[in-house]
Amino acid sequence: MLPFIIGGVLILGGAALSYFAPKKIKDRNIEIKFMKTTPLEELIAILKENAAAGLEGYRHFVELKGSADSDDPEKAPFSERKVAYYDADLFQVYEEKHTYTDDKGTHQQMKKRETLMSNQKSSGPIVLKDSQSIKKAYIDVSQSGIKLEALKTLDKFEPENNTKKYNFFSSFRYSNMGARTLGFRMVEKTIPVGQSLYVLGEAWLEGLKVKIGKPRDGKKPFIVSVKSETDIIQANNSSARVALIIGIVIAIAGVAIMIFMR
């Protein structure tokens, strides 16, 4: 009886995954494909017109394209480059003794491991500059539900005795892990100032500033990406195919369990 229960759950789960996940992704692609890019000057006019008509707090779902900027660029912690946005991970790299047994007996082997020690993200909003005007929009990247895609601009290993040349390590404290610490791996994903950006979200006026944030309608996407619109759609199509394949594999596994484990 148990194999039929497990198999049935896997078949239903696989079928649901292969149908609903690709459908959700394809619906998002349709939203992206049929959105028309709005110049910031036109967007500001739309928001002001609605405010003048008495629709205070009016929010407008919009697609924007421009370049990244910041009113107060922050330094990425490892490269110390001034950027519009950064997301920095620090990993401690160490050796750990691994014991295993084979037909020749028990052996010990040193394996390299890494553990995430810290994550830092810039706190200020990303500024989107319109390519056709000097107008700006402000994106709060700390909001939940955002799909933010930055560039990996640093992925570097430094031996433990080389860390003194980085200001970041002057106040950093850590404990040894495993047999010995080898060093640290520094990874930065950033949005450089001047980087082309694709933005899909909800816009509203806050004083004289245009703010972009997560749509109130949870079905609508909120995207801030260094990728082009075409690249985003292609990546979504690939994700839909992967979800479909995984769902089919899970369902087939369920059928196999029902047949061969009964």
N, C-alpha and C positions, 0 to 999 in steps of 0.2 A: 504493500500500500504506500509506504514511504517514497519509493522511487517515482510513483505516479504523482504524488503531491509535489515533490521537488521538481520533477520534469514539467508538471503543469505550471508551476510558478515561473520557471525559466522561460517556457514558451510564451506565457502571457507578458512577462517582463521584456523579453526580446522583441515581441511584436509591438509592444507599446513604444519601446525605444526606437525601433526602425521606422515607426510611423510619425510619432509626435515630435521627436527631436529634429529630423529633417524638415518637417512641415514648419516648425517654429523658425528655423534658420531661413527657409525659403521665403516665409512671410516677411522676415526682416529684410531680405534682399529686395523684395518687391517694394518695400517702404523706401529703401535707399534709391532704387532705380528710378522711381517715379517722382522723387523730390527734385524740385528745381532750385539750383543755387541762387540765394538771395544776396545781393550786395548789401553791405552793412548800412550804407546810406538809405537804401530803400527800406530795410528792416526798421531803422530808427524812425522813419516817416510813418510806417505802419503802427508802431507802438505809440507814437505821439498822437496820431489821429484817434486811436482807440481811447487813449487817456483823455483827450479833449472831448470825446463823445460821452464821457462819464464812466468808461469801463476801467476804473482804477484797478491795478493789479492784473491787467490783461496779459496773458502769456501766449506766445506765438511759436508753434513748432516750426523749425527752420533748419535748412542746410546751409552751412557757411564754409567758404574756402578762403584761406589767406596764409599769413606767416605768423610764427610764434614770436612773442615778445614778452617783456616783463617790465613793470614800472620800477621794480627793484630786484634785478637779477641776483639769484643766490648762487653761492659756490657749491659745486658738487664736492662731497667730502674727501674723495681720494684724488681725483684729477685736479681739483681746485679750479675747474673751468666755470665761468659764469654762464648759467643756463636759465632757460625759462621754466624748466622742471627737471627734477632728478628723483630717482628711486635707487638707493644704494644698498647693497647687501655685502656683509663681511662674513666670510666663512673661516673657521679655524681648521687648518689642515694638520692631521696628525697620523701617526702609525698606531695600529692596534694589533695585538697578538691574536691570531686566529688558529684554533685547534681543529683539525679534521682527521678523520680516519678513513683509510682505504684498505685494499687487500694486502698492503705491505706493512700496515701498522698505523700507529698514531703519529701525526706530524704537527709541527707548529710553523706558522707562516705569518710574516708581517704584512698587513694590508693597509693601504692608505685610505683614510676616511676624511670626511669633512662635515662640520656641523655649523649651521647658521648661528652666528654670534650676535649680530645686530642688523636692523633694517632702519634706514632713514629715508624720509621723503620730504621734499620741499613743501613748505607750508603756504606759500603765497599763490594767488591765482595765476593761471596762464592768461596772457593777453593775446587775443587774436587781432592782428592788423589786417585790414582790408587792402587788397592789392590795388584797388581802384580809387582809394581815398585815404585820408589820415584817420578815419574813424576806427574805433576800437571796441572790442567786446571782452568781457571778463568771465573766465571759466573757473569755477570752484572745483578743483580736482579731488577734494576730500569727500565729495558726496558719494554715498553708496549707490551701487547700480551702474556706475560708469564703466564703459569699456575703453580703457586708456591704453594706447599702444605707442611706446617710445622706442628710441633706437638704443641698441646695446653699444655703448661707446667705450666701455672699458671692461676687460676681463683679464685680470693680471694676478699672478702668484708672486708673493714676496717672501723670501726666507725670514725666519724669526729675527735674525740679527740685522736685517735691513730696514726694519720698521721705523727706526728713529728719524729717517728722512721725511716721514709723513707727519704733518701736524696733528692729524686725527689721532694717532697712537699716543700722543703725549698725555692724554687724560683717559686712555683706554686701559681697563683692567681685565685680566682673564686668568683662568686656571688651566693648568696642564691637563691634557686629556690623553687617554691611551698610554702607550709606552713612552712617546715623546712627541712634542709639538714640532712640526716641520716648518710651519709658517702660516701665512694667511692669503686667502684668495679674495680679491676685491672685484666686485661687479657693479657697474653703473649703467643704468638705463636712463637716458636723458632726452629732453627735447631742447636742442640748441636754439639760441636766439636766431631768428631768420629761417628756421625750418618750416617747410610747407606743412600745413595742417588741414585736415578734413574734420569738420565738426557737424554733428547732428544732435540737436537737443531743443530745449524750450527756452525762448528768450523773453525777458521782461525788463522794464525800466526800473531802476532803483536810484532815485534822484536823477542825475544826468548820465548815469552809467548804464550801459547795456550789460545785463548778466545772462549767462547761459547755464542751464542746469538740467537736472533730471526731469523728464516730462511727468506730469501728474498722472497721465494715463500709463500705467505700468506696462502695457503692451508695446508702447513705442520705445525705440532704442535711444540710448544716450551714448554717443561715440565721440571720442577725441583721439585722432590717430595721425601718425606721420605717414601712413599709407595713403595712396590715391584711392578714389572711389572704386576704380576698376579692380585694384588689388584687394580691397576689402571684400568685394563681391566674390572674387575668385577664391579667397581664403574661406569665406562662408560656404561656398559650394563644396570645397574640399572637406570641411567639417561635417557637412550634411552627408556626404558619401561615407565618411568614416563611421558616423553614427548609424547609418543604414547597415553597413557591413557588420559592425559589432552586434547590432540587434539581431541580425540573421544568424550569426555564429552562436549567440546565446540561445536562440530558439532551437537551433539544430542540436545544441548540447542537451537541451531539455528533452528532445525527441529521443536522442541516443540513450539518455538515462532511463527513460520509460521502456525502451526496447531491451537494452542489455543488462539492466540491473533489477529487472522484475523477478 
